[in-house]
């Protein structure tokens, strides 16, 4: 059995690059991934609000929060951010810090060209955004051999559940290492236990 860890520090998995959109340069260089499709233009040219809904983002409803008092609506990113934006503080009530329930299995032996499926369940309010990390950095090939899907369950309950799955297809050397799912909800974060993917010979 071969096990190797390569630290990937070339990127930050919770931020993304702002890019040109509709022939306009962005005002900012990056934005936080959980601000994507949240109803607020964080790049300054609308780039982070295109391609919505993102299939990896689990949501119960749209991108805006109804304050309840009057007709005021605020972006979901303002909910549970420790800053009162609604007149009576409705956006800071009923917040639930994200918690992650992972499987009992933490070691995933796999043969070259095989497939690995990692799953985590995340509870929290607002509905958490779930990202996956590889050796505490970014996934090497998300959207190709690495596929993330997230679905939300129990939207009507006080704490909705996000089921997030990372599928790694055609496993090859360099894919072995430590994987984590991370939950981002309002001003709070949570990190799963380590999933060890081990390449067998």
KOLPA-568541 format. One line per field, with one value per atom (N, C-alpha, C, O, CB): residue in one letter; x, y, z. Coordinates in steps of 0.001 Angstrom, whole numbers, plus 500000, padded with zeros to 6 digits. Each point is the difference from the previous one (the first is absolute). Glycine has a CB too. Example, Ala and Ser with C-alpha at 12.3 -4.5 7.8 and 13.67 -1.06 7.14 Angstrom:
<atoms>
res: a	a	a	a	a	s	s	s	s	s
px: 513190	499110	500900	501036	497072	501542	500820	499230	500509	500675
py: 494310	501190	501200	499981	498846	502223	501190	501090	501108	498264
pz: 507800	500000	500000	500665	500581	498034	500060	500730	500169	497686
</atoms>
This chain:
<atoms>
res: x	x	x	x	x	x	x	x	x	x	x	x	x	x	x	x	x	x	x	x	x	x	x	x	x	x	x	x	x	x	x	x	x	x	x	x	x	x	x	x	x	x	x	x	x	x	x	x	x	x	x	x	x	x	x	x	x	x	x	x	x	x	x	x	x	x	x	x	x	x	x	x	x	x	x	x	x	x	x	x	x	x	x	x	x	x	x	x	x	x	x	x	x	x	x	x	x	x	x	x	x	x	x	x	x	x	x	x	x	x	x	x	x	x	x	x	x	x	x	x	x	x	x	x	x	x	x	x	x	x	x	x	x	x	x	x	x	x	x	x	x	x	x	x	x	x	x	x	x	x	x	x	x	x	x	x	x	x	x	x	x	x	x	x	x	x	x	x	x	x	x	x	x	x	x	x	x	x	x	x	x	x	x	x	x	x	x	x	x	x	x	x	x	x	x	x	x	x	x	x	x	x	x	x	x	x	x	x	x	x	x	x	x	x	x	x	x	x	x	x	x	x	x	x	x	x	x	x	x	x	x	x	x	x	x	x	x	x	x	x	x	x	x	x	x	x	x	x	x	x	x	x	x	x	x	x	x	x	x	x	x	x	x	x	x	x	x	x	x	x	x	x	x	x	x	x	x	x	x	x	x	x	x	x	x	x	x	x	x	x	x	x	x	x	x	x	x	x	x	x	x	x	x	x	x	x	x	x	x	x	x	x	x	x	x	x	x	x	x	x	x	x	x	x	x	x	x	x	x	x	x	x	x	x	x	x	x	x	x	x	x	x	x	x	x	x	x	x	x	x	x	x	x	x	x	x	x	x	x	x	x	x	x	x	x	x	x	x	x	x	x	x	x	x	x	x	x	x	x	x	x	x	x	x	x	x	x	x	x	x	x	x	x	x	x	x	x	x	x	x	x	x	x	x	x	x	x	x	x	x	x	x	x	x	x	x	x	x	x	x	x	x	x	x	x	x	x	x	x	x	x	x	x	x	x	x	x	x	x	x	x	x	x	x	x	x	x	x	x	x	x	x	x	x	x	x	x	x	x	x	x	x	x	x	x	x	x	x	x	x	x	x	x	x	x	x	x	x	x	x	x	x	x	x	x	x	x	x	x	x	x	x	x	x	x	x	x	x	x	x	x	x	x	x	x	x	x	x	x	x	x	x	x	x	x	x	x	x	x	x	x	x	x	x	x	x	x	x	x	x	x	x	x	x	x	x	x	x	x	x	x	x	x	x	x	x	x	x	x	x	x	x	x	x	x	x	x	x	x	x	x	x	x	x	x	x	x	x	x	x	x	x	x	x	x	x	x	x	x	x	x	x	x	x	x	x	x	x	x	x	x	x	x	x	x	x	x	x	x	x	x	x	x	x	x	x	x	x	x	x	x	x	x	x	x	x	x	x	x	x	x	x	x	x	x	x	x	x	x	x	x	x	x	x	x	x	x	x	x	x	x	x	x	x	x	x	x	x	x	x	x	x	x	x	x	x	x	x	x	x	x	x	x	x	x	x	x	x	x	x	x	x	x	x	x	x	x	x	x	x	x	x	x	x	x	x	x	x	x	x	x	x	x	x	x	x	x	x	x	x	x	x	x	x	x	x	x	x	x	x	x	x	x	x	x	x	x	x	x	x	x	x	x	x	x	x	x	x	x	x	x	x	x	x	x	x	x	x	x	x	x	x	x	x	x	x	x	x	x	x	x	x	x	x	x	x	x	x	x	x	x	x	x	x	x	x	x	x	x	x	x	x	x	x	x	x	x	x	x	x	x	x	x	x	x	x	x	x	x	x	x	x	x	x	x	x	x	x	x	x	x	x	x	x	x	x	x	x	x	x	x	x	x	x	x	x	x	x	x	x	x	x	x	x	x	x	x	x	x	x	x	x	x	x	x	x	x	x	x	x	x	x	x	x	x	x	x	x	x	x	x	x	x	x	x	x	x	x	x	x	x	x	x	x	x	x	x	x	x	x	x	x	x	x	x	x	x	x	x	x	x	x	x	x	x	x	x	x	x	x	x	x	x	x	x	x	x	x	x	x	x	x	x	x	x	x	x	x	x	x	x	x	x	x	x	x	x	x	x	x	x	x	x	x	x	x	x	x	x	x	x	x	x	x	x	x	x	x	x	x	x	x	x	x	x	x	x	x	x	x	x	x	x	x	x	x	x	x	x	x	x	x	x	x	x	x	x	x	x	x	x	x	x	x	x	x	x	x	x	x	x	x	x	x	x	x	x	x	x	x	x	x	x	x	x	x	x	x	x	x	x	x	x	x	x
px: 500852	499148	500895	500938	497199	501569	500774	499141	498821	502506	499262	499262	500921	501099	497450	501010	500823	499126	498812	502794	498981	499288	500795	501189	497806	500341	500596	499222	498784	501991	499893	499306	499746	500916	500152	497670	499629	499693	498922	500163	501865	499804	499883	500058	501204	498573	499937	498649	499864	501785	497365	498680	499295	500392	499466	499113	499163	498622	499336	501974	498237	498739	498761	498922	502168	499020	498793	499950	499107	500855	500994	499915	500175	500648	500246	498512	500084	500416	499804	498427	502341	500420	498797	499133	503076	497730	499041	500574	501200	497957	499998	500453	499215	498997	501652	499835	499266	498616	499845	502305	496851	498629	499308	500023	499886	499486	499323	500919	499604	498194	503438	501021	500342	500463	498734	500575	500338	500998	499835	497893	503298	500986	499390	499173	502739	498489	499509	500641	501106	498530	499666	500537	500891	501000	496963	501667	500791	500660	499545	498909	502620	500714	499328	499939	502161	497391	499418	498710	499688	502598	496978	498801	499925	500556	498219	500546	499851	498991	498976	501584	499724	499171	498557	499077	502963	497758	498629	499265	498843	501897	499913	499319	499516	499298	502121	498955	499599	498490	499447	502821	497079	498550	499204	498996	501483	499972	499307	499153	499433	502423	498052	499192	500763	499421	498695	503161	500808	501183	500670	498644	500932	501092	501306	500296	498129	502353	501241	501196	500968	498121	500864	501109	499912	501003	499112	498693	499818	499591	499691	501969	498337	499546	498966	499630	502598	497311	498969	500502	499191	499364	502766	500540	499594	499684	502226	498095	499689	498507	499597	502380	497208	498555	499501	498791	500960	501161	499601	500120	500562	500187	498738	500017	499292	500455	501694	496750	499201	498752	499470	501408	498623	500586	501161	499984	497797	503206	501158	499576	499457	502199	498574	499550	500667	499497	500074	501564	500643	499465	500357	501678	497101	499464	498609	499106	502247	498470	498697	499246	500502	500405	497893	499199	498571	499514	501976	497839	498577	499170	498905	501570	500028	499226	500938	501114	497115	501348	500769	501219	500543	497372	502504	501227	499738	500938	500132	497660	499652	499257	499339	500545	500235	499333	498958	500298	501774	496706	498932	500070	499927	498604	501610	500138	498745	500098	501504	497251	498776	499360	498774	502149	499871	499463	500079	501082	499626	498146	499979	500304	499817	500889	499749	500292	501491	500391	497425	503010	501448	500516	499642	500559	500654	500670	501500	500456	497548	502750	501456	500621	499356	500537	501353	500667	500171	500196	501005	498723	500185	501344	500123	498413	502468	501319	499965	500905	500116	497956	499893	499357	499998	499849	499610	499310	501033	500912	497071	501860	500871	501467	500893	497512	501843	501371	500449	501041	498637	499525	500260	499828	500500	501075	497719	499737	498512	499529	502864	496879	498552	499694	500334	499317	499709	499651	498502	499585	502403	497194	498549	499654	500711	498870	499339	499650	499875	500365	498472	500653	499822	500923	499759	497878	503402	501001	499592	500600	500180	498202	499540	501098	499995	497712	503228	501078	501031	500846	498815	500283	500953	499330	500617	500753	497385	499280	500047	500160	498328	501372	499905	501216	499896	497651	503586	501215	500494	499962	500648	499849	500546	501394	500159	497515	503323	501382	500081	499425	501479	499796	500049	500701	501022	498974	499430	500619	500039	499108	500068	501862	500208	499934	500664	500755	497761	499910	500684	499552	498259	503265	500725	499833	499480	502184	498778	499875	500957	500953	498368	500412	500888	501317	501021	496974	501974	501194	500815	499480	499326	502468	500862	501137	500732	498695	500720	501045	499328	499117	502492	498829	499398	501091	500573	497565	502154	500972	499372	498834	502291	499646	499488	501142	501151	497065	501450	500992	500051	499037	500584	501513	500142	498908	499696	502802	496915	498895	498653	498984	502642	498358	498748	499252	500338	500685	497947	499158	499839	499895	498870	501217	499773	498831	499909	502547	496645	498878	500064	499916	498646	501587	500051	498742	499591	502971	496831	498745	500043	500551	498217	500643	499794	498624	499490	502996	496929	498703	500268	500692	498013	500731	500253	498676	499057	503049	497841	498824	500352	501134	498044	499874	500258	498966	499234	503166	497588	499104	500729	500442	497476	502226	499415	500580	500978	498665	499741	500444	501485	500384	497290	503167	501445	500421	499387	500926	500734	500686	501081	500736	498783	500587	500987	501058	499683	498586	502978	501114	500818	499936	500128	500696	500887	501442	500335	497933	502571	501423	500815	499594	500016	501546	500977	501298	500575	498326	501561	501196	499918	500981	500370	497476	499659	500037	499940	500967	499189	499972	498852	498969	503520	497689	498953	499999	501009	499175	498668	499934	500807	499956	497752	503034	500857	499265	500522	501112	497178	499362	498481	499324	502655	497476	498555	499296	500402	499902	498651	499254	500453	499275	500401	501505	500490	499824	498888	502776	499443	499917	499458	499497	502418	498186	499496	498654	499927	502435	496575	498660	499355	499937	499814	499774	499322	498526	499647	502465	497034	498561	499507	500423	499282	499409	499409	498504	499541	502582	497122	498543	499542	500615	499146	499154	499470	498743	499171	501779	498935	498843	499402	500694	500297	497728	499306	500030	500321	500270	499077	500007	499054	500256	500313	498350	499014	500327	499268	499052	502763	500349	500874	500538	499320	500290	500857	501470	500719	497717	502008	501380	500001	499993	500892	499125	500090	501297	500966	497648	501396	501148	500518	499227	499879	502196	500626	500753	500840	499364	499493	500725	500963	499574	498485	503232	501015	500849	500435	499608	500184	500747	501134	499809	498128	503240	501150	500263	500265	500741	498922	500300	501292	500121	497411	503429	501272	500022	499991	501233	498805	500002	501396	500815	496794	502649	501283	501163	500865	498056	501087	501014	501392	500236	498134	502548	501375	500960	499578	499706	502006	500967	499932	499893	501600	498571	499860	498618	499810	501876	497328	498655	499906	499082	499964	501915	499991	500421	500846	499669	498874	500281	498820	499178	502353	498387	498971	498963	500339	501323	497069	498876	499144	499886	500120	499400	499073	498856	500158	501703	496969	498944	499943	500183	498473	501086	499925	498665	499572	502947	496832	498698	500166	500673	498135	500568	500038	498564	499221	502989	497434	498635	500073	500390	498644	500591	500087	501431	500920	496703	502567	501334	500679	501042	498197	500187	500509	500516	499570	498828	502556	500587	500128	500050	501201	498799	500277	500782	499790	498103	503007	500817	499761	499923	501833	498129	499784	501276	501077	497166	501606	501167	500687	499435	499486	502299	500752	499490	499707	502295	497900	499754	501345	500552	496947	503025	501288	499757	499479	501613	499274	499909	501387	500974	497129	501967	501285	500029	499120	501103	500764	500153	500658	501097	499074	499142	500538	500688	499597	498598	502861	500693	499521	500470	501519
py: 498823	501177	501235	500096	498670	502166	501228	501155	500091	498984	501810	501167	501197	499975	498603	502463	501203	501220	499988	498878	502177	501258	501111	500175	499011	501552	501165	501212	500058	498608	502296	501196	500924	500350	499451	500590	500876	501374	500227	497833	502855	501334	501053	501198	498102	500258	500938	500692	500981	497611	500919	500614	499924	499241	500150	501399	499995	499514	500676	501236	496928	499449	500797	499726	498103	503145	500767	501353	500803	498049	501408	501232	499671	499019	502340	499485	499827	501316	501075	497120	501701	501172	500696	499341	499568	502406	500791	500139	500222	501057	498592	500067	501051	500532	497050	502705	500905	499429	498795	501991	500079	499585	501126	501150	497360	501171	500969	501178	501164	498168	500324	500982	501000	501104	498644	499868	500882	499301	498832	502271	499631	499459	499949	500844	500061	498116	499973	501108	500449	497077	502904	501008	499329	500573	500881	497322	499245	498811	499559	501153	498768	498865	498672	499118	502186	498547	498725	500224	501113	497868	499937	500008	498666	499002	502583	498400	498779	499081	500467	500777	497458	499058	499975	499778	498861	501585	499979	501310	500149	498260	502539	501212	499840	500866	500510	497517	499750	499776	499222	499785	501675	499842	500323	499349	498901	502763	500355	501262	500468	498459	501629	501193	501303	501069	497630	501242	501215	499924	498972	501294	500817	500073	500272	501145	499683	498125	500135	500356	500582	497781	501299	500311	501417	500560	497033	502988	501347	500045	501068	499658	498115	499937	498892	499696	501188	498521	498973	498593	499075	502673	498052	498686	498909	498884	502281	499145	498983	499677	499116	501671	499917	499746	499365	499898	502037	497637	499306	498496	499556	502404	497274	498534	499516	499054	500906	500675	499592	499306	500455	501465	497034	499367	499079	499309	500832	499871	499130	498620	499902	502039	496975	498674	499496	499068	500455	501080	499561	500738	499666	499790	501557	500793	499502	499972	502028	497612	499534	501171	500666	497016	502574	501119	499557	499107	502532	498984	499757	500980	499663	499458	502075	501016	500881	499584	500386	501223	500900	500580	499430	501098	500613	500632	501150	500649	498699	500909	501119	499499	498961	502575	499220	499691	501081	501190	497641	500757	500944	500316	499099	500012	502161	500394	499729	499769	501965	498287	499747	501273	500112	497709	503137	501290	500952	500432	499185	500697	500843	499162	498783	503213	498648	499306	499914	499822	500957	499339	500013	498598	499026	502943	497953	498755	500267	501059	498145	499821	500134	498758	498952	502484	498659	498812	498929	500319	501130	497281	498898	500076	499538	499050	501987	500109	500827	499887	499895	501045	500838	499266	500516	501464	496832	499250	499308	499334	500316	500516	499369	500392	499180	498916	503161	500483	500847	500656	499304	500020	500739	501509	500778	497416	502218	501411	500137	499443	500980	500307	500131	500872	501185	498539	499683	500720	500241	500960	498033	500164	500202	500952	500029	497650	503102	500979	499412	500656	500595	497525	499390	498804	499188	501576	499125	498959	498603	499024	502348	498512	498673	499192	498770	502170	499749	499318	499370	499229	502376	498706	499440	499054	499612	502457	497560	499072	498588	499799	502063	497175	498578	499497	499036	501239	500356	499550	498718	499873	502512	496676	498746	499811	499877	499090	501010	499801	498670	499011	502342	498599	498745	498892	500216	501106	497496	498798	498953	499934	500587	498668	499007	498604	499682	501936	497563	498590	499218	500021	500293	499001	499235	498518	499597	502268	497348	498552	499458	500671	499209	498919	499343	499594	499862	499310	500638	499569	501232	500941	497003	502045	501126	499611	500863	500117	497730	499523	499397	499149	500406	500903	499567	499460	500750	500960	496976	499422	499868	499627	499122	501557	499925	499616	500380	501361	497506	499633	501072	500734	496805	502528	500941	499738	498847	501300	500912	499995	499688	499912	499381	500539	499750	501291	501068	496902	501898	501151	500056	498968	500889	501356	500228	500966	500985	498608	500118	500888	500374	499133	499818	502349	500517	500834	500769	499250	499824	500695	500642	499434	498959	502799	500597	500649	500494	499897	499595	500640	501206	499911	497893	503336	501249	500602	500115	500282	499983	500642	501453	500299	497517	503087	501396	500933	499621	499843	501762	501033	501333	500384	498329	502010	499721	498726	499447	503004	497090	498761	500136	500900	498649	499564	500131	499740	499199	500113	501373	499701	498999	500213	502096	496606	498963	499999	499959	498640	501446	499863	498795	499580	502931	496946	498877	500461	500786	497536	501173	500327	498731	498897	503046	498243	498928	500456	501013	498192	500040	500377	501452	500741	497594	502054	501309	501126	501174	498028	500460	500992	499701	499465	500858	500020	499821	498583	499296	503128	497177	498743	500169	501063	498362	499538	500149	500148	500646	498047	500734	499946	500004	499170	499573	502176	500014	500243	500867	499968	498400	500126	499004	499749	502640	497040	498970	498643	499480	502121	497834	498722	500176	499048	500111	502050	500303	500700	501086	499104	499192	500582	500185	499067	499849	502297	500322	500234	500733	500286	498351	500274	500261	499337	499210	502412	500319	500160	500685	500448	498232	500140	500354	499597	498740	502418	500407	499191	499749	502587	497266	499254	500755	500758	497028	502004	500589	501525	500621	497345	502634	501466	500654	501119	498656	499554	500594	499800	500483	499143	499674	499763	501143	500772	496722	502625	501053	499868	500997	499116	498662	499809	499105	498775	501503	500326	499213	499192	500330	501395	497225	499110	500055	499884	498600	501694	499941	498681	499699	502844	496680	498766	500305	500275	498224	501451	500325	498770	499305	503111	497329	498820	500415	500781	497788	500897	500161	498647	499020	502860	498061	498777	500220	500951	498440	499719	500055	498802	498853	502339	499078	498935	499816	500922	499569	498278	499704	500451	500762	499470	499291	500392	499685	498936	500656	501350	499834	500452	500638	499710	499329	500464	501522	500720	497313	502433	501423	500353	501054	499399	498656	500216	499513	500373	499399	499386	499505	501129	500828	496811	502372	501058	500213	499104	501978	500098	500317	500923	501015	498715	499906	500800	500425	499271	499508	502388	500511	500703	500540	499721	499729	500907	501122	499776	498360	503071	501173	500687	500171	500119	500100	500670	501473	500357	497508	502990	501445	500484	499822	500419	500371	500506	501313	500027	497622	503438	501305	500264	499907	499913	500511	500296	498770	500124	502199	496495	498793	498979	499955	500438	498775	498940	498741	500053	501631	497183	498722	499132	500076	500080	499021	499113	498559	499707	502103	497303	498582	499363	500595	499292	498892	499182	499690	500236	498758	500477	499678	498712	499022	502140	498857	498800	499653	500801	499770	498248	499588	499132	498892	501211	500377	499216	499429	500737	500704	497217	499311	499183	499170	500741	500313	499283	498657	499933	502234	496757	498651	499560	500365	499074	499761	499507	498619	499423	501944
pz: 500000	500000	500000	500790	500437	497893	499873	500489	499657	498381	502764	500495	499940	500553	500962	497821	499919	500214	499677	498750	502113	500207	499328	500264	501932	496942	499363	500460	499815	498165	502609	500462	498821	499257	503019	497566	498892	500568	500549	498087	501231	500548	498898	500277	501763	496710	498882	499900	499270	499537	501905	499907	501347	500887	496675	502564	501190	499571	499213	501892	499391	499513	500381	499470	500651	500775	500328	499302	500270	501921	496912	499212	498522	499635	502304	497223	498551	499358	500566	499494	498760	499242	499377	499426	500112	500567	499232	498590	499835	502243	496922	498616	499228	500478	499617	498693	499106	499740	499799	499120	501085	499701	499248	500439	501618	496830	499135	499663	500066	500946	498625	499606	501097	499714	497973	503569	501126	500913	500350	499532	500491	500935	501396	500346	498254	502204	501378	500829	499702	500110	501218	500917	501039	500434	499218	500746	500974	499311	498945	502927	498724	499417	500313	499144	501039	501049	500416	500775	500424	499654	500092	500843	500732	499541	498878	502703	500786	499313	499499	502645	497830	499261	500505	499217	500365	501715	500511	499722	500392	501382	497559	499540	498560	499478	502074	497809	498623	499937	500777	498706	499594	499791	501262	500289	497994	502471	501247	499868	500988	500258	497545	499793	500132	499807	501014	499501	500128	499036	499909	502523	496861	499034	500741	500340	497852	502058	500758	499120	500490	501134	497086	499091	499453	499557	499837	500635	499482	498538	499472	502170	497700	498605	499793	498865	500407	501814	499932	499761	499917	499267	500700	499657	500992	499590	499342	502370	501013	500076	500756	500527	497946	500012	498699	499792	501757	497576	498774	500213	501002	497574	500508	500083	501255	500645	498078	501627	501150	499472	498986	502454	499158	501175	499644	498981	502121	499750	499886	500499	501100	499213	498914	500431	501271	500627	497012	502760	501239	501217	501130	497559	501095	501105	500357	499155	500125	501965	500472	500601	500905	499531	499069	500495	500199	499306	499531	502111	500206	499193	499549	502741	497527	499293	499194	499683	502110	497876	499146	500674	500947	497909	500641	500481	500961	500462	497412	502430	500877	501239	499966	498037	503090	501269	500255	499902	501033	499392	500335	501484	500835	497306	502187	501401	500820	501206	498060	500128	500753	500497	500001	500663	499758	500434	498813	499604	502828	497015	498804	498774	500005	501343	497625	498748	499714	498847	500294	501862	499790	499690	500662	500882	497428	499628	499992	499567	499041	501877	500037	499364	499955	502149	497401	499455	501077	501173	497158	501268	500952	500714	501135	497433	500785	500622	501275	500828	496924	502426	501192	501172	501118	497394	501256	501050	500892	499512	498981	502803	501005	499838	500214	499867	499539	499850	501191	499949	497579	503544	501240	499833	500812	499848	498289	499748	499672	499009	500151	501661	499823	498787	499979	502501	496507	498776	499882	499350	499558	501702	500012	501148	501004	497999	500868	501035	501406	500975	497255	501885	501320	500223	500894	499060	499252	500208	499591	500450	501361	497337	499588	499311	500049	499712	499603	499278	500937	499548	498585	503153	500960	500997	500992	498760	499995	500881	499436	498796	501956	500132	499626	499232	499242	500694	500248	499322	500667	501223	498142	499826	500521	499409	498786	501462	500618	499575	499251	500455	501519	496886	499253	500774	500652	497251	502005	500564	498900	499154	503212	497658	498944	500590	500987	497712	500668	500372	498887	498854	502470	499013	498989	500272	501040	498667	499359	500098	501064	500396	497173	502875	500969	499346	500674	500590	497419	499273	499629	499400	499695	501262	499677	499060	499515	502690	497540	499088	498775	500105	501820	496924	498744	499076	499210	501034	499856	499073	498612	499875	502023	497073	498627	499066	500215	500280	498474	498989	498910	499778	500697	498864	498892	498966	499697	500689	499075	499029	500658	499311	498926	503080	500719	500290	499491	501521	499823	500364	501516	500664	497127	502745	501426	500142	499269	501295	500387	500291	501479	500869	497296	502117	501368	500231	499131	500886	501152	500280	501375	500943	497584	501580	501317	500047	498995	501279	500914	500256	500876	501015	498792	499784	500710	500449	499218	499442	502608	500580	500277	500375	500655	498793	500328	499407	499113	501005	500383	499482	500077	501083	499638	498164	498698	499391	500503	499168	499239	499365	499667	499254	499790	501505	499792	498558	499293	503062	497226	498746	500367	500963	497970	500316	500297	498904	498811	502407	499196	499063	500441	501155	498350	499573	500302	499855	499113	500101	501671	499986	499754	500367	501212	497794	499799	500639	499603	498227	503166	500764	500462	499941	498751	501763	500561	498965	500366	501801	496566	498928	499050	500410	499776	498554	498988	499437	500044	499384	500045	499260	498719	499382	501586	498621	498833	498671	499092	502155	498608	498681	500142	499392	499690	501708	500204	498673	499225	503135	497385	498758	498952	499038	501471	499654	499092	500663	500092	498863	501506	500711	501415	500595	498041	501901	501341	499844	499425	501544	499543	499841	501372	500800	496922	502536	501257	499707	499076	501906	499814	499930	501416	500947	496971	502217	501304	499824	499087	501702	500090	499986	501405	500987	497104	501988	501300	500304	499125	500597	501534	500485	501181	500678	498546	501015	501160	499995	501014	500280	497570	499903	501000	500446	497147	502766	500900	501474	500864	497374	502060	501403	500517	499206	500441	501686	500559	499583	499935	501994	497790	499540	498763	500122	502241	496451	498772	499966	500688	498114	500396	499879	498563	499049	502790	498014	498685	499913	500848	498994	499138	499729	498857	498879	501906	499501	498992	499723	500919	499824	497979	499575	499073	499067	501159	500048	499115	499358	500697	500720	497259	499257	499226	499228	500583	500405	499275	499064	500447	501470	496788	499002	499440	499989	499442	500097	499362	500887	499567	498167	503504	500989	499470	499427	502456	498318	499535	501096	500965	496627	502270	500987	500132	499007	500474	501748	500286	500509	500607	497654	501491	500542	501440	500731	496964	502713	501371	500928	499662	499571	501944	500959	500917	500190	498181	502191	500992	499377	499391	502493	498277	499511	501184	500986	496791	502125	501021	499307	498905	502782	498967	499560	501033	501196	497624	500693	500863	499766	498859	501110	501111	499922	500335	500967	499654	498566	500195	500092	499064	499685	502377	500191	500762	501167	498833	499340	500643	500422	499188	501600	500482	500516	500598	500644	499803	499348	500652	498992	498848	503016	498621	499184	500836	501229	497372	500715	500652	499021	498789	502648	499090	499171	500437	501193	498472	499368	500298	500534	499971	498241	502273	500287	498673	498933	503158	497980	498788	499361	500687	500270	497719	499201	499358	499245	500300	500750	499443	498772	500123	502162	496548	498769	499744	499846	499186	500924	499888	498720	499773	502735	496669	498743	500272	500553	498158	500892	500181	498723	498896	502772	498508	498803	499636	499020	501556
</atoms>
